[in-house]
């Protein structure tokens, strides 16, 4: 129930009429969120119904509609909650990249991305699908989650260029965006890659070296 606890920690929540939720209502809303995420792990969001969610949460469809407009809205809320994990990745990006610890830090960033996706895989896949299909709500959540990663990586690349370590021909923002895309794609589909012989350790080690070489110019 960690995600339910995270929801409670985010301050006052309201129902569909704007009324603040008390402890019991928060518990019910959290159960609906938890039930939705569990169901998404085993079935397509297109097949998921309010009745399914309410039944799994031990409540009624009428109760569901007190807190969420539809399945899309409860899924969007889960995507927003998943975004709360990203500051841990930003903290790693902002650490020093040079010296003996630089490559280890790059590896920690890749591991953090994989952990983020392994923890929220079903929700993040729905988020990306909806964003790719043009749903602006999910596009905003995805951008809010990934833009800081790109910005922090770009700042590190620019710092490397000023220090004379990184090729000045690289555009920091473009290079950072490419790294962000690699991280997200590999984290999303590392399980599928493992089925064709690309082990997790090899994936992490290789991606970490790509990160480290791009940000530092290969400096050790």
C-alpha positions in Angstrom: 0.0 0.0 0.0 3.0 2.3 -0.4 1.3 4.3 -3.2 -1.8 4.9 -1.1 0.5 6.3 1.6 2.2 8.5 -0.9 -1.2 9.8 -2.0 -2.1 10.7 1.6 1.1 12.5 2.1 0.4 14.9 -0.8 -1.9 17.2 1.2 -5.6 17.8 1.0 -7.6 15.9 -1.6 -11.1 16.6 -2.8 -13.9 14.7 -4.4 -15.6 15.5 -7.7 -17.6 18.2 -6.0 -14.6 19.9 -4.6 -15.2 18.8 -1.0 -12.1 18.0 1.1 -11.7 14.3 1.9 -11.7 13.0 5.5 -9.6 9.9 6.6 -12.3 7.4 5.5 -12.8 9.0 2.1 -9.1 9.1 1.6 -8.8 5.4 2.4 -11.6 4.6 -0.2 -10.0 6.8 -2.8 -6.6 5.1 -2.2 -8.2 1.7 -2.5 -9.6 2.7 -5.9 -6.2 3.8 -7.0 -4.6 0.7 -5.8 -7.2 -1.5 -7.4 -6.8 0.3 -10.8 -3.0 -0.2 -10.8 -3.4 -3.9 -9.9 -5.9 -4.4 -12.7 -3.7 -2.6 -15.2 -1.0 -5.1 -14.6 -3.1 -7.9 -16.0 -5.4 -6.3 -18.6 -5.5 -3.5 -21.1 -6.8 -0.1 -20.0 -9.2 -0.2 -23.0 -10.9 -3.3 -21.4 -10.9 -1.9 -17.9 -14.3 -0.6 -16.6 -15.5 1.3 -13.6 -17.4 -1.8 -12.5 -14.1 -3.8 -12.5 -12.3 -1.2 -10.4 -15.1 -0.7 -7.9 -15.4 -4.5 -7.4 -11.7 -4.9 -6.9 -11.7 -2.1 -4.4 -14.6 -3.6 -2.5 -16.9 -0.7 -3.2 -19.6 0.4 -5.8 -19.5 2.2 -9.1 -21.5 5.0 -7.5 -18.7 5.4 -4.9 -16.1 5.4 -7.7 -17.8 8.4 -9.4 -17.6 10.4 -6.2 -13.8 10.5 -6.6 -13.1 10.1 -10.3 -14.8 11.0 -13.6 -13.9 7.8 -15.4 -11.1 5.2 -15.8 -8.9 7.7 -17.7 -9.0 10.1 -14.8 -8.0 7.5 -12.2 -5.2 6.3 -14.4 -4.0 9.9 -14.9 -3.9 10.3 -11.1 -1.7 7.2 -10.9 0.7 8.6 -13.5 0.9 11.8 -11.5 1.8 9.8 -8.4 4.4 7.8 -10.3 6.1 11.1 -11.2 6.9 11.7 -7.5 9.7 9.2 -7.8 11.7 11.2 -10.3 13.5 13.7 -7.9 15.6 10.7 -6.7 17.0 10.4 -10.3 17.6 14.2 -10.5 19.7 14.1 -7.3 21.9 11.4 -8.9 22.3 13.4 -12.1 23.5 16.4 -10.1 26.3 14.5 -8.4 29.9 14.8 -9.7 30.5 12.8 -12.8 34.3 12.9 -12.9 36.7 10.7 -11.1 36.3 7.1 -9.9 32.7 7.6 -8.8 31.5 9.0 -12.1 30.7 5.7 -13.9 29.2 4.3 -10.7 26.9 7.3 -10.5 25.9 6.8 -14.1 25.1 3.2 -13.3 23.0 4.3 -10.3 21.0 6.6 -12.6 20.2 3.7 -15.0 19.3 1.4 -12.1 17.0 4.2 -10.7 15.2 4.4 -14.0 14.7 0.7 -14.2 13.4 0.7 -10.7 11.0 3.5 -11.5 9.6 1.6 -14.5 9.5 -1.7 -12.6 7.5 -0.1 -9.8 5.0 1.7 -12.1 5.3 -0.2 -15.4 1.6 -0.7 -16.2 0.7 2.9 -15.4 3.7 4.4 -17.3 2.9 2.3 -20.4 -0.7 3.6 -20.3 0.6 7.2 -19.8 2.9 6.9 -22.8 0.3 5.3 -25.0 -2.2 8.1 -24.2 0.4 10.8 -24.7 1.4 9.3 -28.1 -2.2 9.3 -29.1 -2.4 13.0 -28.3 -4.1 13.1 -24.9 -2.8 16.5 -23.6 -3.4 15.5 -20.0 -1.0 12.6 -20.2 1.4 14.5 -22.4 1.7 17.1 -19.7 2.4 14.5 -17.0 5.0 12.8 -19.2 6.6 16.1 -20.0 6.5 17.2 -16.3 8.3 13.9 -15.4 10.9 13.7 -18.1 11.7 17.4 -18.8 13.7 17.9 -15.5 15.8 14.8 -16.3 16.7 16.3 -19.7 17.4 19.7 -18.3 19.7 18.4 -15.5 21.6 16.2 -18.0 21.9 19.2 -20.4 23.4 21.2 -17.6 26.0 18.6 -16.9 26.9 18.3 -20.6 27.2 22.1 -20.8 29.5 22.1 -17.8 31.7 19.4 -19.4 31.9 21.6 -22.5 33.0 24.6 -20.5 35.6 22.5 -18.8 36.9 21.4 -22.2 36.0 17.7 -21.7 33.0 17.4 -24.0 32.9 17.9 -27.7 31.6 21.5 -28.3 29.8 20.3 -31.4 27.2 18.6 -29.2 24.1 20.5 -28.5 23.5 20.0 -24.7 19.8 19.9 -25.0 19.6 17.6 -27.9 22.2 15.2 -26.4 20.3 15.2 -23.1 17.1 14.5 -24.9 18.7 11.5 -26.7 20.0 10.2 -23.4 16.5 10.6 -21.8 14.9 8.7 -24.7 17.4 5.9 -24.3 16.8 5.7 -20.6 13.1 5.6 -20.9 13.0 3.1 -23.8 15.4 0.7 -22.2 13.7 0.9 -18.8 10.3 0.3 -20.4 11.4 -2.7 -22.4 14.3 -4.2 -20.6 12.3 -7.4 -19.8 11.6 -8.0 -23.5 15.3 -7.5 -24.2 16.2 -10.0 -21.6 14.2 -12.7 -23.5 16.5 -12.2 -26.5 19.7 -12.6 -24.5 20.4 -9.0 -23.4 20.9 -9.4 -19.7 19.9 -6.8 -17.2 23.5 -6.3 -15.9 24.8 -5.9 -19.5 22.1 -3.5 -20.3 22.7 -1.4 -17.2 26.5 -1.4 -17.7 26.3 -0.4 -21.4 23.7 2.3 -20.9 25.8 3.7 -18.0 28.8 3.9 -20.2 26.8 5.7 -22.9 25.6 8.2 -20.3 29.0 8.7 -18.7 30.8 9.2 -22.0 28.2 11.7 -23.3 28.2 13.8 -20.1 32.0 13.7 -19.5 33.5 13.2 -22.9 34.9 9.9 -21.6 36.9 11.5 -18.8 37.7 9.2 -15.9 
